[in-house]
């Protein structure tokens, strides 16, 4: 259980909630039998305490974000990946195989091709059958025990657990948390945990998370937008087995004729020496950030579901004449060809608008994003 969930629950209730979660986990749940009643805090505890280490299943993702259907022009977003905008339009299906934190395989079935991310220990392969290309990465030793999301390819389908973690991170005083009627997902009985923003200023109407009644594993996540009948975004298991997959699934050999690229991960930069920073006798070190990095770091205004993230325009770092690579700009934010085509001209810049998220790219190079109406982003930009 994360500290965020612990802060949300009354401290005195934590031991009882954990005990209840353990007892509930010892009784098998079926889709035919009603699940024992639980409070929102108890269902949150089940998610935080779940220890599912092995599974295989099929995921389906659907999106109704209001993005226009535009033809793809140019290359995809990166090696072994699909376009981000392509991922966010229409239905997608993926097979997921997990056996411990370092044996993971994700197969995304596109309409005319398949993309794979396969991790076995420290070896990671990204493969795209569309152009028969493979990228190989050797992960550092410390990554051997990291969680499966580290294997997920950029632009890949999100698992319900990953998506649920992002939604649960938003829980604070601006969120009403309730438990609805039991649901059935992939043949398993589940609790329906509902997050409802208390603010009318967000595009998000509600989030529903189906939580396995026996294991506490998130089985589906459904995000609804205000004024929209169908869910704006949904990721759910359609089939699921909570057992170790065949070990051979984690072996990967590029097909004959594949173009193979070796990708070397960059090492951690050493801290730069900066006068005035004292770290031990006679040694002065900085934080390792480029000069001016703090000045160009993103900022957040507002709170909860109404928050707006803003990025300043890229500027040259003092004494270097080079821009800060970590700060996004219009050019490097819109590397995805479909997203670039989806932008529209608005007063003050260009915008990408969906039913759940708006992004404003101002004429002077700043970026504003949030689950709020575009007018809120424009007002934030005008106030700076």
C-alpha positions as a printed NumPy array, in Angstrom:
array([[  0.   ,   0.   ,   0.   ],
       [  1.37 ,   3.354,  -0.956],
       [  1.77 ,   6.265,   1.426],
       [ -0.867,   8.11 ,  -0.632],
       [ -3.512,   5.538,   0.25 ],
       [ -2.383,   5.401,   3.867],
       [ -2.737,   9.173,   4.147],
       [ -6.218,   8.94 ,   2.688],
       [ -7.413,   6.431,   5.303],
       [ -7.757,   7.238,   9.017],
       [ -4.638,   5.958,  10.748],
       [ -6.639,   3.941,  13.28 ],
       [ -8.396,   2.039,  10.491],
       [ -5.266,   0.798,   8.738],
       [ -4.633,  -2.372,  10.855],
       [ -8.295,  -3.403,  10.606],
       [ -8.371,  -2.796,   6.87 ],
       [ -5.241,  -4.883,   6.274],
       [ -6.642,  -7.699,   8.409],
       [ -9.935,  -7.586,   6.521],
       [ -8.069,  -7.73 ,   3.218],
       [ -6.106, -10.812,   4.314],
       [ -9.24 , -12.631,   5.485],
       [-11.148, -11.783,   2.327],
       [ -8.255, -13.019,   0.199],
       [ -8.487, -16.473,   1.806],
       [-12.025, -17.054,   0.52 ],
       [-12.336, -17.756,  -3.223],
       [-14.76 , -15.454,  -4.999],
       [-16.895, -16.47 ,  -7.94 ],
       [-18.98 , -14.501, -10.386],
       [-22.127, -16.288,  -9.131],
       [-21.772, -15.387,  -5.447],
       [-22.08 , -11.859,  -4.04 ],
       [-18.857, -10.486,  -2.638],
       [-18.607,  -9.514,   1.045],
       [-19.42 ,  -5.836,   1.579],
       [-16.367,  -3.58 ,   1.787],
       [-15.803,   0.095,   2.361],
       [-13.836,   2.206,  -0.13 ],
       [-10.856,   2.142,   2.245],
       [-10.956,  -1.646,   2.348],
       [-11.05 ,  -1.956,  -1.44 ],
       [ -8.157,   0.494,  -1.694],
       [ -6.275,  -1.67 ,   0.783],
       [ -6.91 ,  -4.752,  -1.374],
       [ -5.321,  -3.   ,  -4.351],
       [ -2.339,  -1.882,  -2.296],
       [ -1.835,  -5.319,  -0.753],
       [ -2.321,  -7.472,  -3.848],
       [  0.696,  -9.596,  -4.743],
       [ -0.266, -11.165,  -8.051],
       [  3.045, -12.194,  -9.602],
       [  1.975, -14.437, -12.481],
       [ -0.808, -14.106, -15.027],
       [ -1.719, -14.405, -18.668],
       [ -4.626, -12.757, -20.359],
       [ -6.058, -10.658, -23.165],
       [ -6.639,  -6.932, -22.83 ],
       [ -8.962,  -4.755, -24.842],
       [ -8.695,  -0.976, -24.961],
       [-11.318,   1.336, -26.42 ],
       [-11.187,   5.114, -26.826],
       [-13.838,   7.719, -27.61 ],
       [-11.729,  10.845, -27.104],
       [-13.015,  12.829, -30.056],
       [ -9.696,  12.809, -31.92 ],
       [-10.18 ,  13.17 , -35.674],
       [ -9.462,  10.262, -37.979],
       [ -6.408,  11.37 , -39.929],
       [ -4.135,   9.37 , -42.243],
       [ -0.668,   8.613, -40.896],
       [  2.152,  10.461, -42.611],
       [  5.761,   9.762, -41.745],
       [  7.351,   7.282, -39.356],
       [  5.974,   6.067, -36.053],
       [  7.   ,   7.598, -32.759],
       [  9.968,   5.322, -32.183],
       [ 11.476,   1.847, -32.481],
       [  9.014,  -0.95 , -31.939],
       [  6.235,   1.51 , -31.16 ],
       [  3.024,   2.72 , -32.695],
       [  1.754,   6.228, -33.072],
       [  0.402,   7.691, -29.836],
       [ -2.597,   9.139, -31.649],
       [ -3.172,   5.789, -33.389],
       [ -3.231,   4.134, -29.968],
       [ -5.799,   6.651, -28.712],
       [ -8.241,   6.086, -31.572],
       [-10.342,   2.991, -32.063],
       [-10.123,  -0.385, -30.308],
       [ -6.887,  -2.227, -29.563],
       [ -6.144,  -5.695, -28.257],
       [ -3.086,  -7.055, -26.499],
       [ -1.925, -10.294, -24.913],
       [ -0.084,  -9.98 , -21.606],
       [  2.112, -12.65 , -19.995],
       [  3.787, -12.106, -16.615],
       [  5.852, -14.454, -14.454],
       [  7.516, -12.408, -11.745],
       [  8.829,  -8.873, -12.155],
       [ 11.471,  -9.668, -14.787],
       [  9.643, -12.038, -17.151],
       [  7.084, -10.11 , -19.143],
       [  5.715, -10.282, -22.671],
       [  3.226,  -7.845, -24.207],
       [  1.869,  -8.495, -27.686],
       [ -0.127,  -5.638, -29.215],
       [ -2.213,  -6.858, -32.141],
       [ -2.584,  -4.023, -34.619],
       [ -4.894,  -4.307, -37.615],
       [ -2.21 ,  -5.443, -40.028],
       [  0.764,  -6.098, -37.764],
       [  1.941,  -7.1  , -34.315],
       [  4.19 ,  -5.288, -31.866],
       [  5.992,  -7.154, -29.082],
       [  7.829,  -6.146, -25.94 ],
       [  9.621,  -9.123, -24.394],
       [ 11.653,  -8.97 , -21.225],
       [ 13.602, -11.85 , -19.744],
       [ 15.796, -10.798, -16.859],
       [ 17.978,  -7.928, -18.05 ],
       [ 17.274,  -8.542, -21.743],
       [ 14.603,  -6.458, -23.427],
       [ 13.399,  -6.775, -27.037],
       [ 10.998,  -4.455, -28.902],
       [  9.743,  -5.873, -32.185],
       [  7.464,  -4.488, -34.908],
       [  6.29 ,  -6.953, -37.548],
       [  5.059,  -4.135, -39.796],
       [  8.613,  -3.307, -40.911],
       [ 10.337,  -6.379, -39.407],
       [ 12.518,  -4.323, -37.067],
       [ 13.781,  -5.264, -33.622],
       [ 15.471,  -3.192, -30.926],
       [ 17.548,  -4.873, -28.22 ],
       [ 18.305,  -3.289, -24.856],
       [ 20.415,  -4.654, -22.011],
       [ 18.941,  -3.313, -18.797],
       [ 21.18 ,  -2.459, -15.826],
       [ 21.495,  -5.06 , -13.091],
       [ 19.369,  -3.051, -10.683],
       [ 16.422,  -3.358, -13.124],
       [ 16.296,  -7.144, -12.772],
       [ 13.747,  -6.93 ,  -9.977],
       [ 11.805,  -3.925, -11.174],
       [  8.088,  -4.047, -11.839],
       [  6.616,  -5.195, -15.162],
       [  5.593,  -1.668, -16.345],
       [  9.298,  -1.054, -17.018],
       [  8.905,  -3.443, -19.959],
       [  5.98 ,  -1.643, -21.567],
       [  6.918,  -0.136, -24.901],
       [  6.212,   3.553, -25.524],
       [  2.828,   3.979, -27.162],
       [  1.717,   0.547, -25.917],
       [ -1.593,  -0.482, -24.393],
       [ -1.851,   0.325, -20.692],
       [ -2.751,  -2.52 , -18.337],
       [ -5.633,  -1.909, -15.89 ],
       [ -3.127,  -1.983, -13.019],
       [ -0.984,   0.751, -14.592],
       [ -3.987,   2.906, -15.44 ],
       [ -5.533,   2.381, -11.995],
       [ -2.3  ,   3.499, -10.319],
       [ -2.407,   6.775, -12.267],
       [ -6.032,   7.396, -11.323],
       [ -5.578,   6.469,  -7.657],
       [ -2.685,   8.926,  -7.393],
       [ -5.269,  11.685,  -7.834],
       [ -7.198,  10.755,  -4.698],
       [ -7.349,  13.69 ,  -2.292],
       [ -9.971,  15.943,  -0.745],
       [-11.253,  16.811,  -4.234],
       [-12.316,  13.203,  -4.88 ],
       [-15.358,  11.284,  -3.673],
       [-14.588,   7.557,  -3.382],
       [-17.442,   5.032,  -3.293],
       [-18.068,   1.327,  -3.917],
       [-20.875,   0.401,  -6.302],
       [-22.528,  -2.903,  -7.177],
       [-20.353,  -5.924,  -7.862],
       [-19.298,  -6.428, -11.485],
       [-17.911,  -9.329, -13.493],
       [-14.759,  -8.929, -15.593],
       [-13.12 , -11.798, -17.512],
       [-15.335, -14.227, -15.586],
       [-14.19 , -12.966, -12.178],
       [-16.276, -11.223,  -9.516],
       [-15.   ,  -7.747,  -8.751],
       [-15.69 ,  -4.721,  -6.608],
       [-16.532,  -1.516,  -8.471],
       [-14.506,   1.335,  -6.98 ],
       [-15.701,   4.715,  -8.24 ],
       [-13.758,   7.983,  -8.131],
       [-15.844,  11.114,  -8.711],
       [-14.238,  14.581,  -8.867],
       [-16.03 ,  17.033,  -6.607],
       [-15.143,  19.895,  -8.939],
       [-17.222,  20.947, -11.942],
       [-14.133,  22.454, -13.561],
       [-12.659,  19.185, -14.831],
       [-13.452,  17.267, -18.003],
       [-13.467,  13.99 , -16.051],
       [-16.887,  12.907, -14.831],
       [-15.859,   9.693, -13.064],
       [-13.445,   6.758, -12.978],
       [-14.598,   3.194, -12.292],
       [-12.029,   0.554, -11.31 ],
       [-13.037,  -3.114, -11.185],
       [-11.015,  -4.78 ,  -8.406],
       [-10.75 ,  -8.575,  -8.293],
       [-12.74 ,  -9.732,  -5.274],
       [-10.206, -12.414,  -4.367],
       [ -6.798, -11.038,  -5.36 ],
       [ -7.237,  -7.239,  -5.326],
       [ -5.824,  -6.941,  -8.866],
       [ -7.413,  -4.177, -10.988],
       [ -9.243,  -5.911, -13.841],
       [-10.625,  -2.928, -15.71 ],
       [-10.584,   0.868, -15.654],
       [-13.268,   3.015, -17.246],
       [-12.908,   6.798, -17.503],
       [-15.975,   8.863, -18.366],
       [-15.959,  12.421, -19.695],
       [-18.604,  15.003, -18.909],
       [-21.445,  15.148, -21.392],
       [-20.417,  11.952, -23.186],
       [-22.593,   8.839, -23.213],
       [-19.887,   6.266, -23.956],
       [-16.745,   5.85 , -21.808],
       [-13.982,   8.079, -23.123],
       [-11.349,   5.464, -22.305],
       [-11.532,   1.862, -21.141],
       [ -8.939,  -0.846, -20.572],
       [-10.116,  -4.259, -19.421],
       [ -9.174,  -7.92 , -19.332],
       [-11.441, -10.042, -21.518],
       [ -9.734, -13.271, -20.441],
       [ -7.431, -13.913, -17.501],
       [ -5.563, -16.797, -15.89 ],
       [ -3.77 , -16.185, -12.604],
       [ -1.07 , -18.771, -13.137],
       [  2.464, -18.83 , -14.547],
       [  2.587, -18.812, -18.364],
       [  4.784, -21.169, -20.384],
       [  8.419, -20.152, -19.767],
       [  9.127, -20.354, -23.494],
       [  6.998, -17.25 , -24.101],
       [  9.795, -15.125, -22.657],
       [ 12.393, -16.353, -25.141],
       [ 12.692, -14.082, -28.157],
       [ 14.678, -14.507, -31.355],
       [ 14.288, -11.94 , -34.139],
       [ 12.717, -13.422, -37.285],
       [ 14.934, -14.01 , -40.328],
       [ 15.712, -10.837, -42.225],
       [ 14.822,  -8.54 , -39.323],
       [ 16.705,  -5.274, -38.988],
       [ 18.229,  -5.287, -35.491],
       [ 19.279,  -2.204, -33.565],
       [ 21.276,  -2.271, -30.336],
       [ 20.151,   0.498, -28.006],
       [ 22.578,   1.539, -25.246],
       [ 20.987,   3.163, -22.247],
       [ 22.689,   6.394, -21.195],
       [ 24.609,   6.285, -17.939],
       [ 23.684,   8.431, -14.993],
       [ 25.434,  11.806, -15.335],
       [ 27.979,  12.717, -12.706],
       [ 27.273,  15.704, -10.526],
       [ 28.873,  18.88 , -11.753],
       [ 31.222,  20.8  ,  -9.525],
       [ 29.625,  24.047,  -8.431],
       [ 31.232,  26.46 ,  -5.969],
       [ 29.208,  26.927,  -2.844],
       [ 27.754,  23.401,  -2.613],
       [ 29.547,  21.574,   0.187],
       [ 29.52 ,  17.759,   0.285],
       [ 32.339,  16.602,   2.532],
       [ 35.747,  18.099,   3.446],
       [ 37.065,  20.248,   0.647],
       [ 34.473,  19.038,  -1.914],
       [ 31.795,  21.159,  -3.547],
       [ 29.281,  19.513,  -5.839],
       [ 26.072,  20.574,  -7.555],
       [ 22.921,  18.635,  -8.218],
       [ 23.954,  17.448, -11.676],
       [ 21.269,  19.598, -13.329],
       [ 22.241,  21.833, -16.222],
       [ 22.547,  25.529, -15.36 ],
       [ 19.113,  27.11 , -15.508],
       [ 17.287,  23.74 , -15.298],
       [ 15.265,  24.813, -12.27 ],
       [ 14.286,  27.985, -14.053],
       [ 12.959,  25.931, -16.966],
       [ 11.277,  23.129, -14.985],
       [  7.518,  22.528, -15.297],
       [  5.115,  24.044, -12.78 ],
       [  1.648,  23.078, -11.57 ],
       [ -1.181,  25.464, -10.793],
       [ -4.412,  24.431,  -9.113],
       [ -4.949,  21.106,  -7.363],
       [ -6.513,  17.725,  -7.889],
       [ -8.463,  17.136, -11.088],
       [ -8.404,  20.858, -11.956],
       [ -4.616,  21.169, -11.969],
       [ -2.767,  22.611, -14.96 ],
       [  0.801,  21.652, -15.83 ],
       [  2.802,  24.291, -17.66 ],
       [  6.188,  24.079, -19.35 ],
       [  8.153,  27.217, -20.199],
       [  9.559,  27.785, -23.649],
       [ 12.966,  26.218, -24.21 ],
       [ 15.747,  28.678, -23.57 ],
       [ 19.502,  28.416, -23.962],
       [ 21.313,  27.416, -20.804],
       [ 23.648,  30.162, -19.551],
       [ 27.179,  30.044, -21.02 ],
       [ 26.298,  27.116, -23.291],
       [ 24.101,  28.503, -26.053],
       [ 22.293,  25.143, -26.075],
       [ 18.619,  24.619, -25.201],
       [ 17.629,  22.467, -22.243],
       [ 16.777,  19.123, -23.798],
       [ 14.505,  18.156, -20.906],
       [ 12.053,  20.997, -21.516],
       [  9.43 ,  20.248, -24.19 ],
       [  8.722,  22.604, -27.061],
       [  6.185,  22.645, -29.857],
       [  8.665,  20.908, -32.14 ],
       [  9.658,  18.019, -29.887],
       [  6.189,  17.569, -28.331],
       [  4.582,  17.025, -31.728],
       [  6.968,  14.368, -33.01 ],
       [  3.983,  12.046, -33.365],
       [  2.723,  12.567, -36.933],
       [ -0.944,  11.945, -36.146],
       [ -0.966,  14.269, -33.144],
       [  0.68 ,  16.948, -35.238],
       [ -2.138,  16.657, -37.763],
       [ -4.746,  16.752, -34.99 ],
       [ -3.717,  20.211, -33.756],
       [ -5.966,  23.167, -34.513],
       [ -5.193,  26.874, -34.536],
       [ -6.67 ,  28.755, -31.576],
       [ -6.165,  32.29 , -30.223],
       [ -2.631,  32.414, -28.859],
       [ -1.312,  29.232, -30.422],
       [ -2.325,  25.69 , -31.329],
       [ -4.245,  23.073, -29.383],
       [ -4.895,  19.357, -29.153],
       [ -8.365,  18.803, -27.699],
       [ -9.883,  15.537, -26.492],
       [-12.835,  14.77 , -24.262],
       [-10.489,  14.126, -21.302],
       [ -7.427,  16.312, -21.89 ],
       [ -6.503,  19.585, -23.551],
       [ -2.998,  20.705, -24.529],
       [ -2.212,  24.298, -25.533],
       [  0.992,  25.134, -27.387],
       [  1.434,  28.903, -27.311],
       [  2.965,  30.989, -30.077],
       [  5.915,  31.803, -27.794],
       [  6.748,  28.126, -27.226],
       [  5.103,  27.419, -23.866],
       [  3.003,  24.298, -23.208],
       [ -0.076,  24.046, -20.951],
       [ -1.952,  20.808, -20.303],
       [ -4.774,  19.639, -18.065],
       [ -8.095,  17.812, -17.793],
       [ -9.831,  21.182, -17.968],
       [-11.568,  23.192, -20.716],
       [ -9.277,  24.846, -23.251],
       [-10.388,  28.278, -22.017],
       [ -8.772,  27.524, -18.648],
       [ -5.452,  26.822, -20.365],
       [ -5.69 ,  29.997, -22.403],
       [ -6.434,  32.027, -19.262],
       [ -3.432,  30.445, -17.499],
       [ -1.214,  31.326, -20.463],
       [ -2.477,  34.929, -20.556],
       [ -1.832,  35.368, -16.838],
       [  1.909,  34.675, -17.215]])
